[in-house]
Amino acid sequence: MPDSAFGRFERNFIAGDSLPSALPETGGDPDVPASGRRRRVAIVLFNLGGPDSPEAIRPFLLNLFQDPAILRVPFFIRPFLARMIAKARVPGATANYALLGGKSPLLGLTREQASALEAALPELDAKCFIAMRYWHPFSLETALAVKAWDPDEIVLLPLYPHFSTTTTGSSVAAWREASLKARLLVKSTMLCCYPTDDGYIKATTALVKASYARARAELDPAVPLRVLFSAHGLPEIIIKNGDPYQWQVEQTVGAVVAAWGSEVDWSVCYQSRATPQKWIDPSTESEIERAAKDKTAVLVVPIAFVSEHTETLVELDVEYRDLAVELGVPGYFRVPTQNSDAGFIASLGDLVRRTLEGGSGLCSQSGGRICADPFGDCPFRVAGLG
């Protein structure tokens, strides 16, 4: 993409100089709803999406690989290459989704999170809308639904705690385009990331500690237990070009270990390697192999995921478990994702409140920029805000 993986298109949006983030002239305070009613807030939840039937698998994959944030090749090559990759991956993906009843559970789980989040914000007239990136509901149908609901303001809330140009950045690009097409003229604020938010860390740590205790109770006391914090991987070139994702993941892990307050054996690793190019290390597979050599059991934490889907229910629960058994790992355990965990939903509610306090435009967990200097694809850097 031009300039950076984010590009000028997204720069203008998150800097706040686009139509979707502007309010029509009303002559009053845009932060105070008319007639003293509760603030009418549309919360748009960004997520990846997943096929809702076996027939949707191929078009879902095609949408994924046609995304310039994912397949970073010249635009005139991308459609041809995307069709080739999607076709090659259909058989494996079909087999994986067959284990899940032929479809992804992600939309249903995201709807449950949306309902729980609405209930966690009783002081607001809040309604959650879901904008999936690669399958229904797409951003345009969601933008039209938001417009019909007529909110006072919009909060864009990614269900990706860690910012990446491949996830939140791509979703923002799709949302901007959809908002322009829908003529959605409502003040909007984007929460870019929350990797070390206190509530998110507290909820995540509680899940990890509970699973660790259960695993430890099942194991022979003489068998050591190692915690593998497994995040979705990225090609190394994306990180080298300035994407802050890996740094943010490592900040999350450090915060969870610190909040845990116990001496544990742990490491960070990356799963879902999908192309021949070099991806960030170490891989989850290599860490399972290391555990086998060390004769230690493993507890896998899907640290960058907040909902169950194929990468957790198949890749972690089936493929990596089978690998661990094959290699003789003395125990394999997995922490569940947050889904609609009460602590996690409460943390999202607090993030929405703080985002609303920050005003229109761009906001992180703490208001301003949190990424370290080297990361040129940090949305604050892209927008020229820090």
N, C-alpha and C positions, 0 to 999 in steps of 0.2 A: 504494500500500500504506500502511497506517496507520503513523504516527510517522516512518517513512523508507522508502526503497525496500527496506530489509532487514526492518523490522517487528519487533514483539515476538516473533513465532514464532522467528525466527532469533536474536534477542538472547538468549533463554533458552538456546538450544542452545549457542552459542559461548561463553557465560559458564560453561558446565559444570554447570548446575543442572537437567539433564534426564536421564531414564532411560537413554538410549543411552550417556551418558558416565559412568555410575556402575557400579561393580563390586559384585557381591553380597558380603556380609560373609563373609570366609574366615578371619579371625583371623591371617593372615600378611601379609607384605609383598607388596602387589599388583604391585610392579615386579620381583619375583624369581620366575620360573617354578618350579613344583614339580619335585623330583627332579633339579635341576641341569641340565635340558635347555635347549637353545637357546630364546631368546625366540620365541614363536610369534606372528608379527605379520602381520595382514591389512592390506595396503596397497590402499586403494580409490582408483582413478584416476578422477577426474571428467573428463568430456569432453562435447562437444556432441552427438555422435551424427550419424547420417546414414542415409538410406533404403538398405535392402539389396536393393531390387528396384524396378522402375518402379511397381508397385502400392503401394509404401510411401511414395511421394513426397507424395501428398496428405495422408495421416494424419500424416506427419512434420511437414509445414508447419502443419497444424492444431494439433498439440501445441506447436509453437514459438510461434504467435501466441495461443494460449490461456494462455500463461505471463504472469501479472501483472507479472513483472519485465521483460518485453519489451513487451507492449502495455498501456501504463499509462492505462487508461480505466476508468470505473466498471464494477464487476463484472457488472452486469446488461446492459451493452452488449457486453462482451468476447466472449462466445460468438458472437453474431451477426456482429460485425465480424471476428473471427478466421476465420469461415467464408468471408466475402467476400474477405478478403485471400488466404487460402490458395487459393481457387478461381482468383483472378486470377493467382496466381504459378505455378500448376501447369504451364502450357505452357512458360514459360521455364525453369523448374527441370528439367522433363523433357528439354528439349533439352540443357541443361548436363550432366545426368547421363548422357545418351546418349553424350556424348563420353568418358565414363569407364566405358563398358560397362553403363550402366543402373543403377549403384549408386554409393554413396560408398565410397572406399577407407579411410575413417577407422577403422572397427572393426578391420580387418585390421592396419593400421599401429599402432593402440593395443595390440593383442595382442602384436605384435612388441616394442614398448616394454616391456610388462609382463614378458615373458619375459626380456628383457635386464636389466631392473631386478632381478628375482629373482636372477639370476646374479651381479649386482654386490653382493649382500648375503650373502656366504657365512657370515658369523658369526651370521646370524639364520635361523630357520625362517620365511622370509618367503614369502607368496603374494600375488600381485597379483590384484585383482578390478576389473572395469571397470563403472562406473556411468555410462551415457549419460543425457543429460537429455531428449532428444526422440525417441529410438528405442531399440530393444533393444540391449543389456540395460538395462532401466530400473532405478532404484534399488531397488525392492521385490524384484525377482528377485535382485539382487546382495546385498541385505541378508540374504535367506534363505540364499543360498549361503555368505555369511560366517558366519552363525550355525551352519550345518551343519559348517563347518570348525573351529569352536570355537577362535578365537585367544585369546591372553592379552590382546592389545590391538590397537587399530586406528589406523592413520594415514590420514587423509583427504588425499589429494594431488591437487590440481587440475592438469590439464595446460594451465592458463591461468597463465602466469607473473605476470600483472598482475591484481590484484583488481578485479572489477566486480560490482555488484549484479546485472548482467544475465547473468553467467557463473557465477563461483564462488558468489556469493550465492544465485542461483537453485538451483544444484546442492546447496548446503547445506540449503536449505529442503526440497527433494525428499528428500534423504537423511534428514533428521530425521523427516519423516512416515513414510518407509519403515521406519526403525529402530523407531519406535514400533509400527507394525503388525506387524513381525516379532518384537517383544520382544527386540531385540538388546541385551542387558545387558552390554556390554563397554566398558572404559575406552577413550575415543577422544580423539585429538588432531587438530585441523585445522590444516594449513599453509595460511595464507591467501594468501601471495604470495611471490615471489622475484625481483623485477624487477632487482635489482643484485647478486644472489648471485655470488660470485667465480667459482665453477665454471660457472654458466650463462653469465656474461658471457665467460669465456675460451672456452667451446665455441662460442658464437655468433660471437665475433670471429674465430675461426679459419675458420669457414665463409665469413664475409664477405670476409676477406682473400684466401682462396684463389679465390673467385669474381671478386674485383676483379682479381687477377693474370691470370686467364684472359681476362677481358673486355679488359683493357688490352693483352694480347698479340694479340688479334684486331683491335683498332682501329688505324687510322692514328695514329701518334704525335701528329699535329697536332690530332686530335679530342679535346676534353675529355670527361671522364667524371664524371657526378654520381651520387651514391648516394642513392636514395630509400628511406627507412625507412618502409614502408607497413604500417600497423596497421588492424585492423577499426575502423570509425568507430562513433560513438554519437550520438544526438540531443543537441544542445547542452544542452537542459533537464536531462538526466540528470546531466551534469557540474556544471551550476550548482546542482543540488540536493544536491551533496556526494559524488558518486562519484569515487574517486581514480584511475580507470583512465587518463585522459589524462596526468595527472602522472606516474604510474608508467611509462607507455610512454616518456615523455620522459626519465625518469631512466635507463631501460635504454639508450636511444640515446646519451645523454651518456656512460654508462659504456663502451659499445662503442667509441665514437670515441676516448675517452681511452686505452682499452686498446690500440687500434690503433696509436696513437702516430705517425701520419702526417698530413700536411696533405692533406685531401681535401675536395672540394665535396660537401656533403650537406644533406638536409632531411628533416623528419618530415612524413608525410602520412597521410591516412585514406581507406580504401576501403569498398566495400559499402554505400553510401548506399541506404536501402530505403524511406524514407517522404518525403512532401512537406515535413515540418518541417525546420527548420534543423539541420544536423549540424555536428560539429566540423570545423574547417578546419586547413590546406588539404586539399582532396581530392586523391587520387592522380591523377585525370584532369587537374586544373588544373596539377599539377606536371609532368605529361608535356607539356602544352601549353606551359608555361614553358620546358621543356628544348628543345622544337622551336624556339621563338623564339630561344633562346640558342645553337642549333646544337650542343648537347651530347648525347652518348650518356647512357643511364641504366642503372644497375644497381639493380634493385628488390630490397629486403630485406623479406620478410614477417615483420616484427619481433615481432608479437604471436601468431604461430602456431608450434606446435612439431610439427605433422604436416601432410602434404599433404592437401588436400581441395578442394572446388569453388572456394573463394576464391583458392586458389593455382594449381591446375591448369587452371581455366577462366578465372576473372576476370583473374588476372595473366598467365597463359601464352597465353591466346587473345584475350580482349577488349581488354586494355590493350596487348598487343603489336600487335594490329591497329590500335588508335588511334595508337600510336607510328609505325607504318609509314605510315599515312594522313597524319599530320602532318609526316612527313619527319624524324623523330628519327634521327640518324645511326647509332644502335646501341641495341639493347634487350637487356638481360641480366637474369637473375634468380638470386638466391641460393636454394639448396634449403632447405627447413625442416630442423629437427634430426632428425626421425624417430628412428631408433635409433643416431644418431651416438654413438660410444663416449664422447666427452667430455661430451656432454649426459647420457647415462645415468649416468655417474660422478657428475655434479653432482646428479642426482636421488637417487642413493644416499646422498651426503653429506647432502642435505637431510632424508632419512628418518632418518638417524642423529641429526642435531641435533634433529629434531622429537621423537624418542623421549626424548632427554635432557631436553627441556623439560617433560615430564609431561603430564597430561591437560588438555584444554581447547583453547586457541588459541595458535598459534605463527606467527611470520613467519620469514623467512630469517635474521634475527638474534635471534630470540626474542621481542622486544617490538614495540611499534608502530613503524612506519617512515614512515607518512604524515605530511605536514605538517598544521598546525592546521586549515586551512579545510575539510577533508574529513570531514564528519559521517557519511558512510556507510562510513568505514574500519571494519572489523569490531571493532577494539579500542575505538573510540569508541562503537560501537553496544552493545558488551558492558559499557561502563563501566570498561574496563581501562586507560585512558590517554587 
